[in-house]
Amino acid sequence: QVQLVESGGGLVQAGGSLRLSCAASGRTLSSYAMGWFRQAPGKEREFVAAISMTGGFTPYAASVKGRFTVSRDNAKNTVYLQMNGLKPEDTAVYYCARRSATMTGYTSEKFYDNWGQGTQVTVSS
């Protein structure tokens, strides 16, 4: 069983940047696609970005495209989410997740079988 641990969240002013990390222990991530989701207060968890096993395919939610960049370092067993141009509406708990080996989609929670505990991102106006 893999354990995912997110870090890098915090409080930032609008227009600022944060880099989230998702480190894995227990099993290698290199054989899995990975995703980032977020959940704002009172809202359902939503897809943010994902990255294929090799990093060659990186879908994004329309709301973050052009501002966020997902990447991975398989040698470090870590996935990243670089967030630039942050807006107050980006405030949420951000989760990384490992996609199930039997799934092929990226944007639905149902494709992922292993989740981190989340890290809070707060953007002030």
N, C-alpha and C positions, 0 to 999 in steps of 0.2 A: 504494500500500500504506500502511495506517495503522500507526503505531507507538503502542502503549499503554504508559503508564508509571504504575505505582501508587506511592503515597507515603502516609505517615501512620502506618505501622505502628510498633510498639514494645513496650515492656514496661509493663504496667499491673497494678495490684492488682485482685482480684476486686471487682466492684461499680463499677469505674471506666468511663471512656468513652474512645473513640478515634474519630477521623474519618478514614476513608480517602478518598483522591482518586485518580482515574484520568484522566490527561490524555492527549489524543490529538494527534498531529501527523501531517501528511501528507494527511489527508482529514478532512472534517467528520463528526462523529458524529450529527448531527441527523437523518439519514435511517435510523438504525439503532436497534434495541432493543439494550440493553446488559445484561450480567449480571455478578454476583459469585459466585465459587466459592471454596472453601477446601479445603485438603488438610492434614490432621494427620499426624504421623509414623506410618508403618505403616498408614495408611488410604487409601482411594481418595478422589479429589477429589469434592466434593459441592456441590450447588447451595445457594446462600445467599439470593440475592435477584436480581431483575431489574427493569427499567424499560422501558416502551414508548417509542417515538420521542417522543411528546408528553409523557410522564410521567404519563399518565392511568391506566395500569395497572401495578401494582407487586406481583407475587407474591413471597411469602417462604416459606422453609422453615419448617416448624412449630417447629423448635428455636430460631429467632431472632425469630419473629413477636412483635410487641409490644416488642421490645428494639432491633431494628435498623431503620433507615430509609434507603431508597435514594432518591436524587434526582439531578437532572441540571441543568446550566446549559449549554444549547446555544450560547449566545453565547460561553462560555468553552471550549467543546469539552471539557467535563469532567463526569465522573460521580462521585458521592459515596456513601459508605456510612457513615452515622452509627451507631456501635455504643455502646449504653448498657447498663448492668447486666451488664457482661462477666463471664463465668464461666471457670474454668480449662479447661473443655471447649471453649471457643471458640478455644483456642490452635491456630494453624495458619498456613500460608502462604495469604494471600488473593490471589486473582487476579481481575482484571476481564477481560471478553471482549466482543467485538462479535458480535452475532448475524448470521448470514448473511442477506443480503437475500432469499434464496429460502425461508427457514424461517419457521414461524409459532409454534413452541413456545418455551418459555422455560427449562424446568428441566433439560434434558439437555445435556451437553457437546457432543453431536453437532450441536446447532443453531448452534454458535458457530465462527467460522472465523478469528478473530484474537484473540490472547491477550497479555496483559502478562507481565512477568517475575516478578511476585508481590512481596508485601511481608509480612514476618513480623509476626505478632501473638502476643504471649505474655502470658498472664494468670496471675498468681501467686495462690495461695490464702492 
